[in-house]
Amino acid sequence: MDYFLYLSSCNTCKRIMGELSLPKEVILIDIKKEPLTEDQLAYLYHSTGSHLDLINKRAQLFKSRKIDPQKLTEEAAKDLLLEHYTFLKRPVLVYRDQVYVGHSKAVVADAKKGLDEH
């Protein structure tokens, strides 16, 4: 299944969604309304090889909970990702068995290329 995990209140997510011109078969999932499932997280982990790579280290909850992102373990990262949507680095595009995480220029360019190839 192809899907795009985003936060509807995030202007960056909206901008990237527009830039990517997502095909109709890509399911849009607002992670605030439909939190990340264990199956989705398992797939993302399998694809990226790391829960830490999926963590949004700029999440406000890190500060309010006094969590040190530098001391985060894989298991703790997994728990945070399942606990609250804000910890997921976004957006996340899963398309044709490829996973694109984040909003860096390189990731967005790779996602565009992956979408154009199909």
Rosetta constraint file for C-alpha pairs under 8 A:
AtomPair CA 1 CA 26 HARMONIC 7.82 0.50
AtomPair CA 1 CA 94 HARMONIC 7.84 0.50
AtomPair CA 1 CA 95 HARMONIC 7.61 0.50
AtomPair CA 1 CA 96 HARMONIC 7.86 0.50
AtomPair CA 2 CA 25 HARMONIC 6.80 0.50
AtomPair CA 2 CA 26 HARMONIC 4.88 0.50
AtomPair CA 2 CA 27 HARMONIC 6.28 0.50
AtomPair CA 2 CA 93 HARMONIC 7.71 0.50
AtomPair CA 2 CA 94 HARMONIC 5.28 0.50
AtomPair CA 2 CA 95 HARMONIC 4.74 0.50
AtomPair CA 2 CA 96 HARMONIC 6.55 0.50
AtomPair CA 3 CA 26 HARMONIC 4.74 0.50
AtomPair CA 3 CA 27 HARMONIC 4.40 0.50
AtomPair CA 3 CA 28 HARMONIC 5.84 0.50
AtomPair CA 3 CA 29 HARMONIC 6.98 0.50
AtomPair CA 3 CA 93 HARMONIC 6.01 0.50
AtomPair CA 3 CA 94 HARMONIC 5.27 0.50
AtomPair CA 3 CA 95 HARMONIC 6.66 0.50
AtomPair CA 4 CA 26 HARMONIC 6.58 0.50
AtomPair CA 4 CA 27 HARMONIC 6.12 0.50
AtomPair CA 4 CA 28 HARMONIC 4.98 0.50
AtomPair CA 4 CA 29 HARMONIC 5.95 0.50
AtomPair CA 4 CA 91 HARMONIC 7.02 0.50
AtomPair CA 4 CA 92 HARMONIC 5.62 0.50
AtomPair CA 4 CA 93 HARMONIC 4.48 0.50
AtomPair CA 4 CA 94 HARMONIC 6.27 0.50
AtomPair CA 5 CA 28 HARMONIC 6.42 0.50
AtomPair CA 5 CA 29 HARMONIC 4.96 0.50
AtomPair CA 5 CA 30 HARMONIC 6.07 0.50
AtomPair CA 5 CA 31 HARMONIC 6.16 0.50
AtomPair CA 5 CA 90 HARMONIC 7.02 0.50
AtomPair CA 5 CA 91 HARMONIC 5.57 0.50
AtomPair CA 5 CA 92 HARMONIC 4.94 0.50
AtomPair CA 5 CA 93 HARMONIC 6.40 0.50
AtomPair CA 6 CA 10 HARMONIC 7.72 0.50
AtomPair CA 6 CA 13 HARMONIC 5.90 0.50
AtomPair CA 6 CA 28 HARMONIC 7.55 0.50
AtomPair CA 6 CA 29 HARMONIC 6.30 0.50
AtomPair CA 6 CA 30 HARMONIC 5.17 0.50
AtomPair CA 6 CA 31 HARMONIC 5.94 0.50
AtomPair CA 6 CA 90 HARMONIC 6.00 0.50
AtomPair CA 6 CA 91 HARMONIC 4.79 0.50
AtomPair CA 6 CA 92 HARMONIC 6.71 0.50
AtomPair CA 7 CA 13 HARMONIC 6.53 0.50
AtomPair CA 7 CA 30 HARMONIC 5.16 0.50
AtomPair CA 7 CA 31 HARMONIC 5.78 0.50
AtomPair CA 7 CA 32 HARMONIC 6.35 0.50
AtomPair CA 7 CA 90 HARMONIC 7.66 0.50
AtomPair CA 7 CA 91 HARMONIC 7.52 0.50
AtomPair CA 8 CA 13 HARMONIC 7.35 0.50
AtomPair CA 8 CA 14 HARMONIC 7.09 0.50
AtomPair CA 8 CA 30 HARMONIC 5.95 0.50
AtomPair CA 8 CA 32 HARMONIC 7.89 0.50
AtomPair CA 10 CA 14 HARMONIC 6.44 0.50
AtomPair CA 11 CA 15 HARMONIC 6.07 0.50
AtomPair CA 12 CA 16 HARMONIC 6.14 0.50
AtomPair CA 12 CA 103 HARMONIC 7.56 0.50
AtomPair CA 13 CA 17 HARMONIC 6.04 0.50
AtomPair CA 13 CA 90 HARMONIC 7.07 0.50
AtomPair CA 13 CA 91 HARMONIC 5.73 0.50
AtomPair CA 13 CA 103 HARMONIC 7.85 0.50
AtomPair CA 14 CA 18 HARMONIC 6.32 0.50
AtomPair CA 15 CA 19 HARMONIC 6.26 0.50
AtomPair CA 16 CA 20 HARMONIC 6.05 0.50
AtomPair CA 16 CA 103 HARMONIC 7.49 0.50
AtomPair CA 16 CA 108 HARMONIC 7.41 0.50
AtomPair CA 17 CA 21 HARMONIC 6.48 0.50
AtomPair CA 17 CA 22 HARMONIC 6.84 0.50
AtomPair CA 18 CA 22 HARMONIC 7.74 0.50
AtomPair CA 20 CA 108 HARMONIC 7.78 0.50
AtomPair CA 20 CA 111 HARMONIC 7.40 0.50
AtomPair CA 20 CA 112 HARMONIC 5.76 0.50
AtomPair CA 20 CA 115 HARMONIC 7.75 0.50
AtomPair CA 22 CA 26 HARMONIC 6.47 0.50
AtomPair CA 22 CA 115 HARMONIC 7.68 0.50
AtomPair CA 26 CA 95 HARMONIC 7.45 0.50
AtomPair CA 29 CA 33 HARMONIC 7.92 0.50
AtomPair CA 29 CA 34 HARMONIC 6.57 0.50
AtomPair CA 30 CA 34 HARMONIC 5.94 0.50
AtomPair CA 30 CA 35 HARMONIC 7.76 0.50
AtomPair CA 31 CA 35 HARMONIC 4.65 0.50
AtomPair CA 31 CA 36 HARMONIC 6.29 0.50
AtomPair CA 31 CA 85 HARMONIC 5.90 0.50
AtomPair CA 32 CA 85 HARMONIC 5.98 0.50
AtomPair CA 35 CA 82 HARMONIC 7.71 0.50
AtomPair CA 35 CA 84 HARMONIC 7.50 0.50
AtomPair CA 35 CA 85 HARMONIC 6.08 0.50
AtomPair CA 36 CA 40 HARMONIC 6.34 0.50
AtomPair CA 36 CA 41 HARMONIC 6.68 0.50
AtomPair CA 36 CA 81 HARMONIC 7.48 0.50
AtomPair CA 36 CA 82 HARMONIC 6.29 0.50
AtomPair CA 36 CA 85 HARMONIC 7.00 0.50
AtomPair CA 37 CA 41 HARMONIC 6.17 0.50
AtomPair CA 37 CA 82 HARMONIC 7.01 0.50
AtomPair CA 38 CA 42 HARMONIC 6.01 0.50
AtomPair CA 38 CA 82 HARMONIC 7.03 0.50
AtomPair CA 39 CA 43 HARMONIC 6.24 0.50
AtomPair CA 40 CA 44 HARMONIC 6.18 0.50
AtomPair CA 41 CA 45 HARMONIC 5.95 0.50
AtomPair CA 41 CA 81 HARMONIC 7.92 0.50
AtomPair CA 41 CA 82 HARMONIC 7.84 0.50
AtomPair CA 42 CA 46 HARMONIC 6.05 0.50
AtomPair CA 43 CA 47 HARMONIC 6.15 0.50
AtomPair CA 44 CA 48 HARMONIC 6.00 0.50
AtomPair CA 44 CA 49 HARMONIC 7.92 0.50
AtomPair CA 44 CA 99 HARMONIC 7.21 0.50
AtomPair CA 45 CA 49 HARMONIC 5.13 0.50
AtomPair CA 45 CA 50 HARMONIC 5.43 0.50
AtomPair CA 45 CA 51 HARMONIC 5.84 0.50
AtomPair CA 46 CA 50 HARMONIC 7.76 0.50
AtomPair CA 47 CA 98 HARMONIC 7.67 0.50
AtomPair CA 47 CA 99 HARMONIC 6.68 0.50
AtomPair CA 48 CA 53 HARMONIC 7.26 0.50
AtomPair CA 48 CA 99 HARMONIC 7.64 0.50
AtomPair CA 50 CA 54 HARMONIC 7.07 0.50
AtomPair CA 50 CA 74 HARMONIC 7.02 0.50
AtomPair CA 51 CA 55 HARMONIC 6.77 0.50
AtomPair CA 51 CA 74 HARMONIC 5.62 0.50
AtomPair CA 51 CA 75 HARMONIC 7.78 0.50
AtomPair CA 51 CA 77 HARMONIC 5.71 0.50
AtomPair CA 51 CA 78 HARMONIC 5.66 0.50
AtomPair CA 52 CA 72 HARMONIC 7.69 0.50
AtomPair CA 52 CA 73 HARMONIC 7.47 0.50
AtomPair CA 52 CA 74 HARMONIC 5.92 0.50
AtomPair CA 52 CA 77 HARMONIC 5.79 0.50
AtomPair CA 52 CA 78 HARMONIC 7.86 0.50
AtomPair CA 54 CA 88 HARMONIC 5.80 0.50
AtomPair CA 54 CA 89 HARMONIC 5.36 0.50
AtomPair CA 54 CA 101 HARMONIC 7.12 0.50
AtomPair CA 55 CA 77 HARMONIC 6.84 0.50
AtomPair CA 55 CA 81 HARMONIC 7.17 0.50
AtomPair CA 55 CA 87 HARMONIC 5.48 0.50
AtomPair CA 55 CA 88 HARMONIC 5.08 0.50
AtomPair CA 55 CA 89 HARMONIC 5.17 0.50
AtomPair CA 56 CA 86 HARMONIC 7.34 0.50
AtomPair CA 56 CA 87 HARMONIC 5.09 0.50
AtomPair CA 56 CA 88 HARMONIC 5.29 0.50
AtomPair CA 56 CA 89 HARMONIC 4.15 0.50
AtomPair CA 56 CA 90 HARMONIC 7.49 0.50
AtomPair CA 57 CA 62 HARMONIC 7.43 0.50
AtomPair CA 57 CA 69 HARMONIC 6.22 0.50
AtomPair CA 57 CA 87 HARMONIC 7.34 0.50
AtomPair CA 57 CA 89 HARMONIC 7.83 0.50
AtomPair CA 58 CA 62 HARMONIC 7.40 0.50
AtomPair CA 59 CA 63 HARMONIC 7.70 0.50
AtomPair CA 59 CA 86 HARMONIC 6.07 0.50
AtomPair CA 59 CA 87 HARMONIC 5.98 0.50
AtomPair CA 60 CA 64 HARMONIC 6.52 0.50
AtomPair CA 60 CA 86 HARMONIC 8.00 0.50
AtomPair CA 61 CA 65 HARMONIC 5.77 0.50
AtomPair CA 61 CA 66 HARMONIC 7.92 0.50
AtomPair CA 61 CA 67 HARMONIC 7.97 0.50
AtomPair CA 61 CA 86 HARMONIC 7.64 0.50
AtomPair CA 61 CA 87 HARMONIC 7.90 0.50
AtomPair CA 62 CA 66 HARMONIC 5.68 0.50
AtomPair CA 62 CA 67 HARMONIC 4.83 0.50
AtomPair CA 62 CA 68 HARMONIC 6.95 0.50
AtomPair CA 62 CA 69 HARMONIC 7.33 0.50
AtomPair CA 63 CA 67 HARMONIC 6.43 0.50
AtomPair CA 67 CA 72 HARMONIC 7.97 0.50
AtomPair CA 68 CA 72 HARMONIC 6.66 0.50
AtomPair CA 72 CA 76 HARMONIC 6.18 0.50
AtomPair CA 72 CA 77 HARMONIC 6.39 0.50
AtomPair CA 73 CA 77 HARMONIC 6.06 0.50
AtomPair CA 74 CA 78 HARMONIC 6.20 0.50
AtomPair CA 75 CA 79 HARMONIC 6.33 0.50
AtomPair CA 76 CA 80 HARMONIC 6.22 0.50
AtomPair CA 77 CA 81 HARMONIC 6.14 0.50
AtomPair CA 78 CA 82 HARMONIC 6.39 0.50
AtomPair CA 79 CA 83 HARMONIC 6.02 0.50
AtomPair CA 80 CA 84 HARMONIC 6.25 0.50
AtomPair CA 80 CA 87 HARMONIC 6.39 0.50
AtomPair CA 81 CA 85 HARMONIC 6.62 0.50
AtomPair CA 81 CA 87 HARMONIC 5.52 0.50
AtomPair CA 81 CA 88 HARMONIC 5.89 0.50
AtomPair CA 89 CA 101 HARMONIC 6.70 0.50
AtomPair CA 89 CA 102 HARMONIC 5.60 0.50
AtomPair CA 90 CA 101 HARMONIC 6.24 0.50
AtomPair CA 90 CA 102 HARMONIC 4.72 0.50
AtomPair CA 90 CA 103 HARMONIC 6.75 0.50
AtomPair CA 91 CA 101 HARMONIC 6.14 0.50
AtomPair CA 91 CA 102 HARMONIC 5.24 0.50
AtomPair CA 91 CA 103 HARMONIC 6.55 0.50
AtomPair CA 92 CA 99 HARMONIC 7.07 0.50
AtomPair CA 92 CA 100 HARMONIC 5.62 0.50
AtomPair CA 92 CA 101 HARMONIC 4.56 0.50
AtomPair CA 92 CA 102 HARMONIC 6.23 0.50
AtomPair CA 93 CA 98 HARMONIC 7.96 0.50
AtomPair CA 93 CA 99 HARMONIC 5.73 0.50
AtomPair CA 93 CA 100 HARMONIC 5.08 0.50
AtomPair CA 93 CA 101 HARMONIC 6.61 0.50
AtomPair CA 93 CA 111 HARMONIC 7.59 0.50
AtomPair CA 94 CA 98 HARMONIC 5.68 0.50
AtomPair CA 94 CA 99 HARMONIC 4.61 0.50
AtomPair CA 94 CA 100 HARMONIC 6.52 0.50
AtomPair CA 95 CA 99 HARMONIC 6.56 0.50
AtomPair CA 95 CA 114 HARMONIC 7.86 0.50
AtomPair CA 95 CA 115 HARMONIC 7.57 0.50
AtomPair CA 98 CA 114 HARMONIC 7.91 0.50
AtomPair CA 100 CA 107 HARMONIC 6.20 0.50
AtomPair CA 100 CA 108 HARMONIC 7.74 0.50
AtomPair CA 100 CA 110 HARMONIC 7.64 0.50
AtomPair CA 100 CA 111 HARMONIC 6.19 0.50
AtomPair CA 101 CA 107 HARMONIC 6.89 0.50
AtomPair CA 102 CA 107 HARMONIC 6.64 0.50
AtomPair CA 102 CA 108 HARMONIC 7.90 0.50
AtomPair CA 103 CA 107 HARMONIC 6.24 0.50
AtomPair CA 103 CA 108 HARMONIC 6.09 0.50
AtomPair CA 104 CA 108 HARMONIC 6.23 0.50
AtomPair CA 105 CA 109 HARMONIC 6.04 0.50
AtomPair CA 106 CA 110 HARMONIC 6.11 0.50
AtomPair CA 107 CA 111 HARMONIC 6.10 0.50
AtomPair CA 108 CA 112 HARMONIC 6.17 0.50
AtomPair CA 109 CA 113 HARMONIC 6.20 0.50
AtomPair CA 110 CA 114 HARMONIC 6.08 0.50
AtomPair CA 111 CA 115 HARMONIC 6.12 0.50
AtomPair CA 112 CA 116 HARMONIC 6.07 0.50
AtomPair CA 113 CA 117 HARMONIC 6.17 0.50
AtomPair CA 114 CA 118 HARMONIC 6.98 0.50
